[in-house]
């Protein structure tokens, strides 16, 4: 079952900008979009540029959809779904985010438990 994890205080975020946080071993890019009065969370890894840089991208919207432009090759990733607007076959994980009692929290699903043994085809 997914759980909410407090990541930082709302005061730690810069308006209309992103920060990177390490959450359960994953780099999560967290964005505070003032005009929407909202926070968004996506994985920080840019699959096109092959680097953890999305938190440093510029945010805005395209046709009303909140996006971040990768600082490397400028592709736009939806802050709602993680889908790349220029190539719908490319995406990053998007996480539910909220502000509660002054803290920004993201919802991360626990890592799946493997039921496969090291030997191929053998289940536990």
N, C-alpha and C positions, 0 to 999 in steps of 0.2 A: 504494500500500500504506500503511495507517495506520502511524503512528509514535508511540512513547512520548516524551513531552516532560516533563522535570522542570520543575515549576512553582514549588515552594517547599519549604522544609524542613517536616517534620511539626511541629516546635516552633513554626513560625509560625502554626499553626492554633489557634484557641480551641476547647476542648471544647464540643460540642453547639451549634455556631454555624457561620456561613458567612463566606467571604471571596470577593472577586472578583479574578480574575487575567486579565490580557490575554495570550492565547495565540494566536499567529499571527493577530493582528488581531481575534480574537473575545473577547468578555467571557464568561468561564467562571466560574460559581459553584461553589465547592468547599466541601463540608461534611464535618465530622468528627463522626460519631455515636459517642459513647463506648460506649453499651450494646451496639452491634453491633460495636464495635472495627473500624469501617470508615470509608472516605472515599468520597464520592460527588461526581460532577461533572455539572452540567447547564448549559445556556446560561443566562445571567443575565437575558435579556430576558423580561419578563412580557407575553405577547401579548394578554392581556385588559386590563391596565392601561396597556399600550403604553409601558413604561419599563424600564430596566435596573436591577431592584431585587431579584431573587429571592435574591441572596446575603444580603440583610438580613432575609429571612423567618425565621420560627420553624420549627424542625424537630421532628419526632416521628414517630409512625407511626399509621396507620389500618388496623385489622385486620391488623397485622403488617407492612404495607408502609411502608417509610420514605418520608416526604413532607416537603415544605417548603410552608408557607402563605405565599402572597404577602402582603407587607406592605400592599399597596394594597387589594384587594378580598377577600382571604382565601381565594382558591381554592387548593386543594391540588394540587401537582404531584408525581408519583412521582419519587423520586430514582433509581429503577431504570430506568424507561422514558421519563420526561419527560411522560407523559400526565396531563392535568388530570382529577382524580377526579370533579369536578362536571360536566364536559363533555368526554366522550371524543373529541370532534372537534377539540379544542384540545390542542396539545402543544408542548414545547420539546425541543431536541436533548439527549440524554443521552450521556455519554461514559464509556468504561471508565476507572476510576481505580485506582491501586495505590500502596502505600508500599514503597519498596525502598531499603535503605541509608539510612534516615532522610529520604528525599526523597519528596514526593508527585508522582506523574507521571500525566498524562492521555494518552489515545490519541486523536489527532485525525487524521481522514482528510484527505489533501491536497485542496486545492480542485481541482475538475475543470478540465481544460484545454479551452477552447472550440475547436471545430473549425469554427465558423460565422463567416464574414466579416461585416463590418458590413452588407453588402448582403443583404437578405432572400433566402433560398433558395440562396445561394452557399456551398458548402462548401470548406474548404481541403484 
